[in-house]
């Protein structure tokens, strides 16, 4: 690092678990960029944004609990971020902070690496920030249904032609029979042996994706594989959304396979099975 080093970072609370510093710093080294990416534990969001402006930090990732509240501190939003009222990437262009959301495109590219989405029926469980972003992006190419324990949280998605319902056994059973793609966008399964979907309901031959990536091979994915499903782990989504952030900041479309190897190394150091 020197006086010319460009600074990027992550803000949220907590951030110590994040794989983003490892991935982005490895990319800076790979492409010979004089830049560094740091993780900042932030409680005072307003103060942090003022500091970013003052210090000229070139770009940010934003994680919970700031994805929505950061919107009011920015100078502009991409169409995706505006539609979702949620930001996970900030680009600093000459002092103007523009918010983007790469979660949805990260999920779409992860899925499209393994399967086609156009014209298919997608069932998403969960309507938090990630679930909404995935639903909005996939609704551009597929028919999307979102189930959530509190469906009111997902009502804003209906204006995009997305069907919304309550997550309960009878509705899940009915929807899952017609689904070509099933996505868990809840935290269920994160560092625990639990699945949001009873194994007997998993549709044979469907595509099953889990947004959870610790561990990469969740109980849901293991049970889906046992039913003959094609599975996509959450680490692919993490990698692709990070790659889109990197492209927005630098103009370089990075090597996602390299990013995944770095992320898997990070998980193995924590004792998480890479799968």
Secondary structure, 3 states (H helix, E strand, C coil): CCCCCEEEEEEECCCCCCCHHHHHHHHHHHCCCCEEEEEEECCCHHHHHHHHHHHCCCEEEECCCCCCHHHHHCCEECHHHHHHCCCCEEEEECCEEEEECCHHHHHHHHHHCCCCCCCCEEEEECCCHHHHHHHHHHCCCCEEEEEECCHHHHHHHHHHCCEEEECCHHHHHHHHHCCCEEEECCCCCCCCCCCCCCHHHCCCCCEEEECCCCCCCCHHHHHHHHCCCEEECHHHHHHHHHHHHHHHHHCCCCCHHHHHHHHHHHHHHCCCCCC
